[in-house]
């Protein structure tokens, strides 16, 4: 049976587990970002590049498996899209951390409410990924709707923050903070797109 499996039966890969692991790293990055804002401890952001490196390696491994495998639990295009979208989330968090460092930002405590919205979105997305293997879109749909609501709230919060910034006179501070808010909104958008990609996958396998 071992020889038959090796030379005759097509290779299979547990993509559910692979996607869960990739989503887990994404969630860890948002958790570290939130704790850094909540506890006003910028040292915690040093974990994000380590998570990003691990996420990149996992994305590359998942892509290689996708190219090598013949049988997949979902169509290859859908798997490719969700792998890519999850990677975009982690890249967006990494880019935020790089901007924070480059601008020598002393605190991100003022962004805590927005970051909490992003964390809630990432938590719901991870739950959706975990439930994908059940092939029951009904269980995923309410969480996708909640992610959509959080996305709207995050966009509104960022806009309100920018409006307050424009009342200040320190133009350098305005530019720095506006860039950070734009990146926070980018993270929200990437999670939002990932959620709809996941919902599409769940519907296709029914």
KOLKE-932800 format. One line per 3 residues: their letters; for each residue x, y, z of C-alpha. Coordinates in nm, 2 decimals. Each point is the difference from the previous one (the first is absolute). Layout:
a = X:Y:Z; ... $
This chain:
xxx = 0.00:0.00:0.00; 0.29:0.23:0.07; 0.14:-0.04:-0.35 $
xxx = -0.35:0.05:-0.15; -0.04:0.32:0.20; 0.34:0.13:-0.11 $
xxx = -0.01:-0.08:-0.37; -0.36:-0.04:-0.10; -0.24:0.20:0.23 $
xxx = 0.00:0.38:-0.05; 0.16:0.20:0.27; -0.24:0.17:0.24 $
xxx = 0.07:0.29:0.24; -0.20:0.11:0.31; -0.06:0.35:-0.12 $
xxx = -0.26:0.06:0.28; 0.28:-0.04:0.26; 0.24:0.21:-0.21 $
xxx = -0.25:0.29:-0.03; -0.08:-0.02:0.37; 0.37:0.03:0.09 $
xxx = 0.04:0.30:-0.24; -0.30:0.17:0.15; 0.13:-0.07:0.35 $
xxx = 0.32:0.19:-0.07; -0.21:0.29:-0.13; -0.20:0.00:0.32 $
xxx = 0.31:-0.01:0.21; 0.13:0.32:-0.17; -0.32:0.19:0.06 $
xxx = 0.00:-0.12:0.37; 0.35:0.14:0.05; -0.10:0.32:-0.17 $
xxx = -0.30:0.04:0.22; 0.18:-0.08:0.33; 0.27:0.25:-0.10 $
xxx = -0.27:0.27:-0.03; -0.19:-0.11:0.31; 0.30:-0.02:0.23 $
xxx = 0.19:0.28:-0.18; 0.30:-0.23:-0.04; 0.18:0.06:-0.33 $
xxx = 0.25:-0.27:0.07; -0.28:-0.26:-0.07; 0.01:0.11:-0.37 $
xxx = 0.34:-0.17:-0.03; -0.19:-0.33:-0.03; -0.17:0.11:-0.32 $
xxx = 0.30:-0.05:-0.23; 0.06:-0.35:0.14; -0.37:-0.09:-0.07 $
xxx = 0.03:0.16:-0.34; 0.31:-0.21:-0.09; -0.19:-0.32:0.11 $
xxx = -0.31:0.11:-0.19; 0.21:0.05:-0.32; 0.16:-0.34:0.03 $
xxx = -0.34:-0.16:0.06; -0.15:0.18:-0.30; 0.28:-0.12:-0.22 $
xxx = -0.03:-0.36:0.12; -0.38:0.01:-0.06; 0.05:0.13:-0.35 $
xxx = 0.25:-0.27:-0.08; -0.24:-0.27:0.13; -0.28:0.15:-0.21 $
xxx = 0.22:-0.02:-0.32; 0.11:-0.35:0.08; -0.33:-0.16:0.10 $
xxx = -0.26:-0.15:-0.23; -0.30:-0.05:0.23; -0.12:0.29:0.21 $
xxx = -0.30:0.04:0.23; -0.09:0.33:-0.18; 0.07:0.12:-0.34 $
xxx = 0.36:0.12:-0.04; -0.09:0.35:-0.09; -0.19:0.05:0.32 $
xxx = 0.29:-0.14:0.21; 0.24:0.22:-0.18; -0.21:0.31:0.07 $
xxx = -0.05:-0.07:0.37; 0.38:-0.08:0.05; 0.08:0.33:-0.18 $
xxx = -0.26:0.20:0.19; 0.11:-0.13:0.34; 0.36:0.09:-0.09 $
xxx = -0.11:0.35:-0.09; -0.15:0.04:0.35; 0.33:-0.10:0.16 $
xxx = 0.20:0.22:-0.24; -0.23:0.30:0.08; 0.07:-0.05:0.37 $
xxx = 0.37:-0.02:-0.06; -0.01:0.32:-0.21; -0.18:0.18:0.28 $
xxx = 0.27:-0.11:0.25; 0.27:0.13:-0.24; -0.18:0.33:-0.03 $
xxx = -0.03:0.03:0.37; 0.38:-0.07:0.04; 0.09:0.23:-0.29 $
xxx = -0.20:0.29:0.14; 0.14:-0.07:0.35; -0.35:-0.02:0.14 $
xxx = 0.01:0.00:0.38; -0.35:-0.13:0.06; -0.29:-0.16:-0.19 $
xxx = -0.23:0.02:0.30; -0.23:0.25:-0.18; -0.07:-0.25:-0.27 $
xxx = -0.11:-0.27:0.24; -0.38:0.01:-0.09; 0.08:-0.04:-0.37 $
xxx = 0.25:-0.28:0.07; -0.26:-0.17:0.21; -0.23:0.00:-0.29 $
xxx = 0.27:-0.16:-0.22; 0.06:-0.26:0.27; -0.37:-0.09:0.01 $
xxx = 0.00:-0.03:-0.38; 0.31:-0.23:0.01; -0.15:-0.21:0.27 $
xxx = -0.32:-0.05:-0.20; 0.20:-0.08:-0.31; 0.21:-0.26:0.18 $
xxx = -0.33:-0.16:0.13; -0.13:-0.01:-0.36; 0.32:-0.17:-0.12 $
xxx = -0.03:-0.26:0.28; -0.36:-0.07:-0.11; 0.07:-0.02:-0.37 $
xxx = 0.06:-0.38:0.00; -0.35:-0.06:0.13; -0.12:0.12:-0.35 $
xxx = -0.30:0.18:0.16; -0.02:0.36:-0.12; -0.29:0.07:0.23 $
xxx = 0.23:-0.01:0.30; 0.25:0.24:-0.16; -0.25:0.25:-0.15 $
xxx = -0.08:0.18:0.34; 0.37:0.04:0.07; 0.06:0.14:-0.34 $
xxx = -0.28:0.25:0.06; 0.15:0.10:0.33; 0.34:0.06:-0.17 $
xxx = -0.18:0.22:-0.25; -0.15:0.20:0.28; 0.34:0.04:0.18 $
xxx = 0.15:0.11:-0.33; -0.25:0.28:-0.04; 0.07:0.10:0.36 $
xxx = 0.37:0.00:-0.05; -0.02:0.22:-0.31; -0.23:0.24:0.18 $
xxx = 0.24:0.01:0.30; 0.30:0.08:-0.23; -0.19:0.27:-0.18 $
xxx = -0.11:0.16:0.33; 0.36:-0.02:0.13; 0.13:0.18:-0.32 $
xxx = -0.26:0.27:0.04; 0.12:0.07:0.35; 0.36:0.01:-0.12 $
xxx = -0.08:0.26:-0.26; -0.09:0.24:0.29; 0.36:-0.01:0.12 $
xxx = 0.28:0.24:-0.12; 0.29:-0.25:0.01; 0.01:-0.11:-0.37 $
xxx = 0.28:-0.25:0.05; -0.21:-0.17:0.28; -0.30:0.00:-0.23 $
xxx = 0.18:-0.17:-0.28; 0.16:-0.26:0.22; -0.33:-0.09:0.17 $
xxx = -0.19:0.01:-0.32; 0.24:-0.26:-0.15; -0.04:-0.23:0.30 $
xxx = -0.38:0.03:-0.02; 0.01:-0.08:-0.37; 0.20:-0.31:0.07 $
xxx = -0.25:-0.10:0.28; -0.28:0.04:-0.26; 0.20:-0.22:-0.24 $
xxx = 0.02:-0.28:0.25; -0.38:0.02:0.05; -0.05:-0.01:-0.38 $
xxx = 0.22:-0.31:-0.04; -0.18:-0.18:0.28; -0.33:0.10:-0.16 $
xxx = 0.10:-0.14:-0.34; 0.13:-0.32:0.16; -0.33:-0.05:0.16 $
xxx = -0.19:0.02:-0.33; 0.25:-0.23:-0.17; -0.06:-0.25:0.28 $
xxx = -0.37:0.03:-0.03; 0.03:-0.06:-0.38; 0.20:-0.32:0.07 $
xxx = -0.26:-0.13:0.25; -0.28:0.05:-0.25; 0.18:-0.17:-0.28 $
xx = 0.05:-0.33:0.19; -0.37:-0.04:0.10 $
